[in-house]
Amino acid sequence: MVDNRKWLDYLSHAILIGGVCILAFPIYVMFVASTHSLQDIVNGPMPLIPGAHFVENYIQALTGGTTELGVSVGRMMFNSLIMALGITFGKILISLMAAYAIVYFRFPLQKFFFWIIFLTLMLPVEVRILPTYKVVADIGILDSHIGLILPLIASATATFLFRQFFMTIPDELCEAAKIDGVGPIRFFFDFLIPMSRTAIAALFVILFIYGWNQYLWPLLITTQEDYYTLLIGIKRMLDVNDEIPQWPIIMATVMLTIIPPVVIVIVMQKQFVSGLTETEK
């Protein structure tokens, strides 16, 4: 007989709700600050009720930004979106092809090359940042979307995950495809990619957030305002020397920065969970 103690359910829900409130409170404060004027924030205690400048502050952020920055948040959101999507699709495509070659093709030093790819996981980005910057500068793609994307599209982690997934696919499927006259390219696009859709969806969410949150690399290679990403823009907004930062515009920018990753997670939540918990064969 199961002992049904409702008070434990109530206690568990109370703890969960309390935790959510603690985590969500700073976000609520940011939202409230983005709806007030600068005088309301600087002159008195921080208001906890939304103000009357919501539309004004967000329109100014999207179209004009701050006077110190010289570029609109809309432009920075576009740059961040291009960078995040480019890194995401690039990593997934290259990792799929690399894993396909490692699992289904036989060539000299096959395992050696796989372990070389795997060992790159032990090298943090900071170790490779200076030679990567030198290469990007030599080929002339500083201050460009290609320069923001290209050095970050290789992923040993995604390659390893796709390799492990491909190894769970029965060899009989590949042999049956060969008997039916299916070539390597068609087998890759018509069989492996559709079977990998949940794994691709899970990696898409992870890699999009990874690309969206990039800070160090854009900080190094962007000197022109037209190529600032959102995180770089927020940092520049705070560099006002002795002047008072325009907190309402900054908080509105931070709120706009949160929206795309949240939308991606909500829209792809089911596929994300399936990709992490299921193995399709």
C-alpha positions in Angstrom: 0.0 0.0 0.0 1.3 3.4 -1.0 1.3 6.0 1.7 -0.2 9.1 0.1 1.0 12.2 2.0 -0.4 15.3 0.3 1.6 17.6 2.6 4.8 16.3 0.9 3.3 17.3 -2.5 2.4 20.7 -1.2 5.9 21.1 0.3 7.6 20.0 -3.0 5.5 22.5 -5.0 6.2 25.3 -2.6 9.9 24.7 -2.8 9.8 24.6 -6.6 7.7 27.7 -6.8 10.0 29.5 -4.4 13.0 28.5 -6.5 11.4 29.7 -9.7 10.6 33.0 -8.0 14.2 33.5 -6.8 15.5 32.7 -10.3 12.9 34.9 -12.1 13.1 37.9 -9.8 16.3 39.4 -11.4 14.7 39.1 -14.8 11.6 40.8 -13.5 13.7 43.7 -12.1 15.4 44.1 -15.5 12.0 44.2 -17.2 10.7 46.8 -14.7 13.9 48.9 -15.2 13.4 48.8 -19.0 10.0 50.5 -18.6 11.1 53.5 -16.6 13.0 56.7 -17.3 16.6 57.2 -16.3 15.6 59.7 -13.6 13.2 57.2 -12.0 16.0 54.7 -11.6 18.8 57.1 -10.6 17.0 59.5 -8.3 15.0 57.1 -6.1 14.7 53.5 -4.9 14.4 51.0 -7.7 10.7 50.7 -8.6 9.1 47.3 -8.6 6.1 48.2 -10.7 6.4 48.6 -14.5 6.5 52.2 -15.7 5.0 54.1 -18.5 8.1 54.2 -20.9 7.9 50.6 -22.1 7.1 51.4 -25.8 9.4 54.4 -25.9 12.5 52.6 -24.4 12.2 49.5 -26.6 11.6 51.5 -29.8 14.7 53.6 -29.0 16.7 50.5 -28.3 15.7 48.7 -31.5 16.1 51.7 -33.8 18.7 54.0 -32.1 20.5 52.4 -29.3 22.5 54.6 -27.0 24.4 57.7 -28.0 27.7 56.2 -26.9 27.2 53.0 -28.9 26.3 54.5 -32.3 24.4 51.4 -33.5 20.9 50.1 -33.0 20.0 47.0 -31.0 18.1 45.8 -34.1 21.4 45.7 -36.0 23.2 43.9 -33.2 20.4 41.4 -33.0 20.8 40.7 -36.7 24.5 40.2 -36.3 24.0 37.9 -33.3 21.4 35.9 -35.2 23.6 35.5 -38.3 26.5 34.4 -36.1 24.4 31.9 -34.0 22.7 30.4 -37.0 25.9 30.2 -39.0 27.8 28.5 -36.2 24.9 26.1 -35.6 24.4 25.0 -39.2 28.1 24.9 -39.8 28.9 22.7 -36.8 26.0 20.3 -37.5 26.9 19.9 -41.2 30.6 19.5 -40.7 30.1 17.1 -37.8 27.6 15.0 -39.7 30.0 14.7 -42.6 33.0 14.0 -40.4 31.2 11.3 -38.4 29.9 9.7 -41.6 33.4 9.5 -43.0 34.8 8.0 -39.8 32.1 5.4 -39.4 31.3 4.3 -43.0 34.6 4.8 -44.9 37.8 2.9 -44.6 41.0 4.9 -45.2 44.6 4.9 -43.8 45.0 6.2 -40.2 41.2 6.4 -39.7 41.3 5.9 -36.0 44.3 8.3 -35.7 42.3 11.1 -37.3 39.3 10.4 -35.1 41.4 10.6 -31.9 43.1 13.8 -33.2 39.6 15.3 -33.5 38.6 14.0 -30.1 41.8 15.3 -28.4 40.9 18.9 -29.5 38.2 18.8 -26.7 41.1 19.1 -24.3 42.2 22.4 -25.8 40.1 25.4 -24.6 39.2 28.2 -27.0 41.6 30.5 -25.2 44.6 28.4 -26.2 43.7 28.6 -29.9 42.5 32.2 -29.9 45.7 34.0 -30.9 46.7 31.7 -33.9 43.1 31.7 -35.0 43.0 35.5 -34.9 46.3 35.6 -36.9 44.8 33.4 -39.6 41.6 35.4 -39.8 43.5 38.7 -40.0 45.9 37.3 -42.7 43.0 36.3 -45.0 41.2 39.6 -44.4 37.9 38.6 -42.8 38.1 40.7 -39.7 34.9 42.8 -39.1 32.8 40.5 -41.2 30.1 37.9 -40.7 32.3 35.2 -42.2 35.0 36.1 -39.7 32.5 35.8 -36.8 31.3 32.3 -38.0 34.1 30.5 -39.8 36.6 29.9 -37.0 33.9 28.5 -34.7 32.1 26.0 -36.9 34.2 22.9 -36.2 33.0 20.9 -33.3 34.7 17.8 -31.9 31.8 17.2 -29.4 29.1 17.1 -32.2 31.3 14.9 -34.3 31.7 12.4 -31.4 28.0 12.4 -30.7 27.1 11.7 -34.3 29.7 9.0 -34.6 28.3 7.3 -31.5 24.8 7.5 -33.0 25.8 6.2 -36.4 27.5 3.2 -34.8 24.1 2.2 -33.3 22.6 1.9 -36.8 22.7 -1.8 -38.0 25.2 -2.7 -40.7 22.4 -4.5 -42.5 20.8 -1.2 -43.4 23.9 0.0 -45.2 24.3 -3.4 -46.9 20.6 -3.3 -48.1 21.1 0.2 -49.4 24.1 -1.0 -51.4 22.1 -3.9 -52.9 19.4 -1.4 -54.0 22.0 0.7 -55.7 22.1 3.5 -53.3 25.3 5.5 -53.4 27.2 7.1 -50.5 25.8 10.6 -51.0 22.2 9.4 -51.3 22.6 7.1 -48.3 23.8 10.1 -46.3 21.0 12.4 -47.3 18.1 10.0 -47.6 18.9 7.6 -44.7 21.3 8.9 -42.1 20.1 12.5 -41.9 16.4 11.6 -41.5 17.3 9.0 -38.8 19.4 11.6 -37.0 16.7 14.3 -36.9 16.1 14.2 -33.1 19.9 14.3 -32.4 20.2 17.2 -34.9 17.3 19.0 -33.1 18.9 18.6 -29.7 22.3 19.8 -31.0 20.6 22.7 -32.7 19.3 24.1 -29.4 22.6 23.6 -27.7 24.7 25.1 -30.5 22.4 28.0 -31.1 22.7 29.1 -27.5 26.5 28.5 -27.7 26.7 30.8 -30.8 24.3 33.4 -29.4 26.3 33.7 -26.1 29.7 34.2 -27.8 31.6 37.1 -26.3 35.4 36.6 -26.5 35.8 36.0 -30.2 33.5 38.9 -31.4 35.3 41.1 -28.9 38.6 40.4 -30.6 37.7 40.7 -34.3 35.0 43.4 -34.4 36.1 47.0 -34.4 33.4 48.4 -36.6 30.1 49.2 -35.0 28.1 47.6 -37.8 29.4 44.1 -36.8 28.9 44.4 -33.0 26.9 41.5 -31.5 24.5 42.0 -28.6 26.9 41.0 -25.9 29.6 43.3 -27.2 27.0 46.1 -27.5 25.9 45.7 -23.9 29.5 45.9 -22.8 30.0 49.1 -24.9 26.9 50.6 -23.4 28.4 50.3 -20.0 31.7 52.0 -20.9 30.6 55.6 -20.4 33.5 56.8 -18.2 32.1 59.3 -15.6 28.7 59.6 -17.2 25.6 57.7 -16.0 24.8 54.7 -18.1 21.4 54.8 -19.9 20.0 52.0 -17.7 16.5 51.8 -19.3 18.0 51.3 -22.8 20.6 48.8 -21.4 17.9 46.8 -19.6 15.7 46.8 -22.7 18.6 45.5 -24.7 19.2 42.7 -22.1 15.6 41.7 -22.3 15.7 41.6 -26.1 18.9 39.5 -25.8 17.0 36.8 -23.8 14.1 36.4 -26.2 15.6 34.4 -29.1 17.2 31.6 -27.0 14.0 31.3 -25.0 11.9 31.1 -28.1 14.2 28.4 -29.6 14.0 26.3 -26.4 10.2 26.6 -26.1 9.6 25.8 -29.8 12.0 22.9 -29.9 11.5 21.6 -26.3 9.9 18.3 -27.4 12.6 17.6 -30.1 15.3 18.6 -27.6 14.2 16.2 -25.0 13.7 13.4 -27.5 17.2 13.9 -28.9 18.7 13.6 -25.5 16.7 10.6 -24.3 15.9 8.5 -27.4 17.9 6.6 -29.8 16.4 6.0 -33.2 17.5 3.1 -35.3 
